[in-house]
Amino acid sequence: MSGKHHQEDKLMMAYYKAVDFFEKNKKHIYTALTILVVVVAGIILLVNKRTANNELAAVEIEKIKPVYVANNFKQAIEGDSLGNSKGLLYIVNEYGSTENGELAKFMLANSYYSLRDFDNAEKYYKDYSGSNKLINVSVLAGLAGVYEAKGNYNEAAKQFLKASVADKENPFVDQYLFYAARSFYKAGDFKASKELFDELKKDYPKSKYIAESDRYKAGMKN
């Protein structure tokens, strides 16, 4: 019995200590709880707002997609004059931090690239931070295309090479590998170029780029 009473005494002592601590510190405790509630509420509001913005971005992308697919890139960027579709630039400015906003950013970069506005294309390719693996690889290739168009072949080769190894399941790996080798060739780095052409032939013997690779390699011997 004495053991039981001793245990009960310990529990009561702990209880009174807790009550005493609360009474002495309740002002700070209430403040901390209030801050916690405000923070949690803020997080919930932020998540809800981001979800809503992501859905709004998806709606706007669906409106502009037919224009983009039809290669009417100027209108895809700016939207139509009636305001029925806002355009990719608007979507990126309003919802760029959402996943669908990131998709719009990629489409915007592609549109600028197609219009040969390489500075803006580079800006939005670099700004892309979405989670879609296929688009991530395409962004690397798009950025490489920008550098190639600007005559920066060495940097283009590096970006194409990154695209070729970023996702080995990507259906365009052999194409990116060929473009990397070709860019190194144009940069005058024939050693790196030959190594990649050889790698292409070894790893992708049925690639449609083999014949053209062989022509570049033959040119190195002349």
Residue pairs with C-beta under 8 A, 6 or more apart in sequence:
22 29
50 97
50 98
53 94
53 95
53 97
53 98
53 101
54 95
54 98
54 99
54 100
54 101
55 100
56 94
56 95
57 91
57 94
57 95
57 98
57 100
57 101
57 103
57 104
58 100
60 85
60 86
60 90
60 91
60 95
60 104
61 91
61 100
61 103
61 104
61 107
63 84
63 85
63 86
64 76
64 79
64 85
64 86
64 87
64 88
64 91
67 75
67 76
67 80
67 85
68 76
68 88
68 107
68 111
71 114
73 111
73 112
73 114
73 115
74 111
74 115
75 87
76 87
76 88
76 107
76 111
77 87
77 88
77 89
77 108
77 111
77 112
77 115
78 87
78 89
79 85
79 86
79 87
79 89
79 90
80 87
86 94
88 104
88 107
88 108
88 111
89 108
91 100
91 101
91 104
91 108
92 101
92 104
92 105
92 108
92 124
94 101
95 101
95 104
96 102
96 104
96 105
96 127
99 130
99 131
99 132
102 128
102 129
102 130
102 131
102 132
102 135
103 130
103 132
103 135
105 124
105 127
105 128
105 130
106 124
106 125
106 128
106 130
106 135
106 138
106 139
106 142
108 124
109 120
109 121
109 122
109 123
109 124
109 125
109 128
109 139
109 142
110 121
110 142
112 118
112 120
112 121
112 124
113 121
113 142
113 145
113 146
113 149
116 149
118 146
118 149
118 150
121 142
121 146
122 143
122 146
125 139
125 142
125 143
125 146
126 143
128 135
128 136
128 139
130 136
133 166
133 167
134 167
134 170
136 166
136 167
137 163
137 166
137 167
137 170
137 172
137 176
138 163
140 159
140 160
140 162
140 163
140 166
141 159
141 160
141 163
141 172
141 176
141 179
143 159
144 155
144 156
144 157
144 158
144 159
144 160
144 162
144 163
144 176
144 179
144 180
144 183
145 156
147 153
147 155
147 156
147 159
148 156
148 179
148 183
153 183
153 184
153 186
153 187
154 183
154 184
154 187
154 189
156 179
156 183
157 180
157 181
157 183
157 184
157 187
157 189
157 192
158 180
160 176
160 177
160 179
160 180
160 183
161 176
161 177
161 180
161 196
163 170
163 172
163 176
163 180
164 173
164 176
164 177
164 180
167 173
170 176
173 204
174 200
174 203
174 204
174 207
174 209
175 209
177 196
177 199
177 200
177 203
177 204
177 209
178 196
178 197
178 200
178 207
178 209
178 212
178 213
180 196
181 192
181 193
181 194
181 196
181 197
181 200
181 213
181 216
182 193
182 216
184 190
184 192
184 193
184 196
185 193
185 216
185 219
185 220
190 220
193 216
193 220
194 217
194 220
197 213
197 214
197 216
197 217
200 207
200 209
200 210
200 213
201 207
201 210
201 213
201 214
204 210
